[in-house]
Amino acid sequence: MTHRWLARWVGTAVIGLLLGCNLATAVTPTPFATAMPTRSLVLPQTATPTLAPLPTATALATTQPTATSLPPVPNLATAVPGPTTHFSNLRFASSPANPPQTDFPVGTEEVFALWDFSGMNNGDTVQRIWRKDGAVWLNREEAWTAGPTGVVTDVSIYDRSLGGLDPGLYEVELYVNGAWQANGRFTILPRPAPGNPSFANLHFAETAVGQPQTSFPAWTRQIFAVWNYQNMGVSDVVRRTWLKDGQPWLVREDTWDYLHYGPQGMVNDVSIYDFETGLPPGDYELLLSLNGVQQLAASFTITQ
């Protein structure tokens, strides 16, 4: 009889361990694998981003040239300015009407390159070389048809799929008839603002919107961990370490699901549970770490 009771208790404990928690989209959590996999968030990618055309009276192709038609990439380190400066005041903005920026928040879908031009002749060859994190990313060469003087406002890079442009350092180089004119750079930030991400107000409840509790009846079937967060980014890593009676009981580490949670808000869909027999009595504690640094710790008791 004792052996049967022990086998049943061990089975229940195993079920409890298998019924882990993850940062899921549904309020009701789903069992996780015992391997406790680490997820890596990869923002959705579209086809090679498309450059809007230079200002022109006629429609220019908006697709990237094929590999066989790409012009050579000049070496910026040895580029020699032409005898006449045709392009000046290169800057970047989220729209032609917005003020210039050098940093854009994660999730930005489109960034415009704006610059002034003068002394241009229709038929001049204009080359734009975009780099991302130091590597050539887009290379575009076109004949100029916009006249002698004005402001370029319709050149942009964009990714309008979920997640927008990938975080990173972007740079564009501008050439006229092979002579360097200008270059500039901007950054898509991995988080919405400078500064560190943070967690606050960790507590536990029997429902996702329940009142905070530190004590639960014996064999409670599900207990939610709830906390606030802010300034989270796409590469942040969250580690949740559960202790039971002072011993490691359950560990889960995930890359922040930015597309689901966003930069700030409240997590209320993480829980531990055993829907068959309920969670065993004991003292429980949750340690929340962010990017390898412990942020919060809180505990509760399931009574005998």
Stockholm file with secondary structure:
# STOCKHOLM 1.0

chainA/1-304         MTHRWLARWVGTAVIGLLLGCNLATAVTPTPFATAMPTRSLVLPQTATPTLAPLPTATALATTQPTATSLPPVPNLATAVPGPTTHFSNLRFASSPANPPQTDFPVGTEEVFALWDFSGMNNGDTVQRIWRKDGAVWLNREEAWTAGPTGVVTDVSIYDRSLGGLDPGLYEVELYVNGAWQANGRFTILPRPAPGNPSFANLHFAETAVGQPQTSFPAWTRQIFAVWNYQNMGVSDVVRRTWLKDGQPWLVREDTWDYLHYGPQGMVNDVSIYDFETGLPPGDYELLLSLNGVQQLAASFTITQ
#=GR chainA/1-304 SS CHHHHHHHHHHHHHHHHHSCCCCCSSSSCCCCCTTCCCCCCCCCCCSSCCCCCCSBSSCCCCSCCCTTTCCCCCCGGGCCBCSSCCEEEEEEESSTTSCCCSEECTTCCEEEEEEEECSCCTTCEEEEEEEETTEEEEEEEEECBSCSSEEEEEEEEECCSTTCSCSEEEEEEEEETTEEEEEEEEEECSSSSSSCCEEEEEEEESSTTCCCBSEECTTCSEEEEEEEEESCCTTCEEEEEEEETTEEEEEEEEECCHHHHCSSEEEEEEEEECTTTCCCSEEEEEEEEETTEEEEEEEEEECC
#=GC SS_cons         CHHHHHHHHHHHHHHHHHSCCCCCSSSSCCCCCTTCCCCCCCCCCCSSCCCCCCSBSSCCCCSCCCTTTCCCCCCGGGCCBCSSCCEEEEEEESSTTSCCCSEECTTCCEEEEEEEECSCCTTCEEEEEEEETTEEEEEEEEECBSCSSEEEEEEEEECCSTTCSCSEEEEEEEEETTEEEEEEEEEECSSSSSSCCEEEEEEEESSTTCCCBSEECTTCSEEEEEEEEESCCTTCEEEEEEEETTEEEEEEEEECCHHHHCSSEEEEEEEEECTTTCCCSEEEEEEEEETTEEEEEEEEEECC
//
